[in-house]
């Protein structure tokens, strides 16, 4: 059984507590061994031994992240690791190197609203045969880095406009997937969301 390290915050969360993702963890535990940690500031290379994938739902890097932890996570990815970042995990204040490995930066969001998610790639493992679905969430917007190559595989629609919602990145010998949804448990209880996350994990672990 593959071992996943979930990084995030509970008592020290700013906006997105690990409590929100608990419904998803209850599903994923049927397929993977899940280890949950709030101590990402203390992460070391040795502590990642035996970890097949990092699930990044970090919410308070601004206060708790540090340069040493950033270096460990960057090295993990570049040396063949797998990272799935969800929603606020991309808000990596001051972690410019780790942020660059995501290929884009968070650029704000409009009000919580009903968003419709659609696939852009009919053949990608994560999105193949995926039907469009709608969930209430925060409509994150991003600024993509011109010197980074990403493959956008999903978008969401709001008020007649479309925005990137999911992409993949190859970095070194590692792989990363970013998924923009995930504000609260109302998102994580949705079956299409659970399926996309599981597919993302399985694709990363291939």
C-alpha positions in Angstrom: 0.0 0.0 0.0 1.4 3.4 -1.0 2.2 5.8 1.8 1.0 9.4 1.6 2.1 12.2 3.8 -0.6 14.9 4.2 0.8 18.3 5.3 -1.5 21.0 6.6 -2.7 22.9 9.6 -5.5 22.5 12.2 -5.3 24.8 15.2 -2.9 27.2 13.4 -4.7 27.3 10.1 -5.5 30.7 8.7 -8.4 29.8 6.5 -8.3 26.1 5.5 -8.0 23.7 8.3 -7.2 20.0 7.9 -10.7 19.5 9.4 -12.1 20.4 6.0 -10.3 17.6 4.2 -11.2 14.9 6.7 -14.1 13.5 4.5 -11.6 13.0 1.7 -9.1 11.2 4.0 -11.8 8.8 5.1 -12.2 7.8 1.4 -8.4 7.7 0.6 -7.6 5.5 3.6 -9.3 2.6 1.8 -6.6 2.7 -0.8 -3.5 4.3 0.7 -1.7 4.6 4.1 -2.2 8.2 5.1 0.1 9.9 7.6 -1.0 13.4 8.7 1.5 16.1 9.9 1.2 19.7 10.9 5.0 19.9 11.5 6.0 20.7 8.0 8.4 23.4 9.3 10.5 20.5 10.8 10.5 18.3 7.8 13.7 16.6 6.9 15.0 14.3 4.1 15.1 11.4 6.6 11.5 12.0 7.6 10.5 11.5 3.9 12.0 8.1 3.7 9.3 5.6 2.6 6.9 8.4 1.6 5.5 7.7 -1.9 3.6 11.0 -2.3 3.1 14.3 -0.4 -0.4 15.7 -0.3 0.1 19.4 0.3 -2.9 21.2 1.9 -0.7 23.6 3.8 -2.6 26.8 4.8 -0.1 28.8 7.0 3.2 28.7 5.3 3.3 32.5 5.9 3.8 32.0 9.6 5.2 28.4 9.9 7.2 27.7 6.8 10.9 28.2 6.5 13.8 28.1 4.1 15.0 24.7 5.4 11.7 23.0 4.9 11.3 24.6 1.5 14.7 23.1 0.5 13.7 19.7 1.6 10.4 19.7 -0.3 12.1 21.1 -3.5 14.8 18.4 -3.3 12.2 15.7 -2.7 10.4 16.7 -5.9 13.5 17.2 -8.1 14.9 13.9 -7.0 11.9 11.9 -8.1 9.2 12.7 -5.5 5.5 13.1 -6.2 3.5 16.1 -4.9 -0.2 16.8 -5.1 -1.0 20.3 -4.1 -4.6 21.3 -3.3 -6.1 24.7 -3.1 -4.3 26.9 -0.6 -1.2 24.7 -0.7 0.0 26.9 -3.5 0.0 30.1 -1.3 3.7 29.8 -0.5 4.6 33.2 0.9 8.4 33.7 0.7 9.0 30.2 -0.7 9.9 31.4 -4.1 11.8 28.3 -5.1 9.0 25.9 -4.1 6.4 28.2 -5.7 8.4 28.2 -9.0 8.1 24.4 -9.1 4.4 24.8 -9.2 4.6 26.9 -12.4 2.2 29.6 -11.2 1.4 31.8 -8.3 -1.9 32.6 -6.5 -3.3 35.9 -7.7 -6.4 36.3 -5.5 -10.0 35.1 -5.8 -13.5 36.5 -6.1 -16.3 35.6 -3.7 -17.2 32.0 -2.9 -19.5 30.8 -5.6 -20.9 27.9 -7.7 -18.1 26.9 -10.1 -18.4 24.5 -13.0 -15.4 22.4 -13.7 -14.6 21.0 -17.2 -11.9 18.8 -18.6 -9.5 20.2 -21.2 -7.7 17.0 -22.1 -9.9 14.1 -23.2 -7.0 11.6 -23.1 -5.2 12.5 -19.8 -5.5 9.8 -17.2 -6.8 12.3 -14.6 -9.6 13.7 -16.8 -10.4 11.0 -19.3 -14.2 10.5 -19.6 -14.7 13.1 -16.8 -18.1 14.7 -16.9 -18.4 18.4 -16.0 -19.5 19.1 -12.5 -20.3 22.1 -10.3 -19.4 22.8 -6.7 -19.3 25.8 -4.4 -15.7 26.9 -3.9 -13.3 29.9 -4.0 -12.5 30.8 -7.6 -8.7 31.0 -7.4 -6.9 32.9 -10.1 -3.2 32.5 -11.0 -0.3 34.1 -12.7 1.7 31.6 -14.7 5.5 31.8 -15.0 6.8 32.2 -18.5 9.9 30.1 -17.9 7.9 27.1 -16.5 6.1 24.5 -18.6 2.7 23.3 -17.2 0.0 21.2 -18.8 -3.4 22.6 -17.9 -5.9 19.7 -17.9 -9.0 21.3 -16.3 -10.7 24.7 -16.1 -13.6 26.2 -14.2 -16.3 28.6 -15.5 -17.7 31.5 -13.6 -20.0 34.2 -15.0 -19.2 33.3 -18.6 -15.4 33.3 -18.1 -13.0 30.3 -17.8 -10.0 30.0 -15.6 -7.3 27.2 -15.1 -8.3 24.7 -12.5 -5.8 21.9 -12.6 -2.4 21.3 -14.2 0.6 19.0 -14.1 4.3 19.8 -13.9 7.3 17.7 -14.6 10.3 18.9 -12.6 13.6 17.0 -12.6 12.6 13.3 -12.2 9.6 14.3 -10.1 6.0 15.1 -10.9 3.5 17.5 -9.4 -0.3 18.0 -9.8 -2.1 21.2 -8.7 -5.9 21.2 -8.1 -7.5 24.6 -7.4 -10.7 23.4 -5.6 -10.7 22.5 -1.9 -11.9 25.4 0.2 -14.0 23.4 2.6 -15.6 20.0 3.3 -18.6 20.9 1.1 -16.2 20.4 -1.8 -14.4 17.3 -0.4 -17.7 15.3 0.1 -18.5 15.6 -3.7 -17.9 12.4 -5.5 -16.4 14.0 -8.7 -13.9 15.9 -6.5 -12.9 12.7 -4.7 -12.5 10.9 -8.0 -10.3 13.6 -9.5 -8.1 13.6 -6.4 -7.8 9.8 -6.4 -7.0 9.8 -10.1 -4.4 12.5 -9.6 -2.7 10.4 -6.9 -2.8 7.2 -9.0 -1.3 9.1 -12.0 1.4 10.5 -9.9 2.2 7.1 -8.4 2.5 5.4 -11.8 
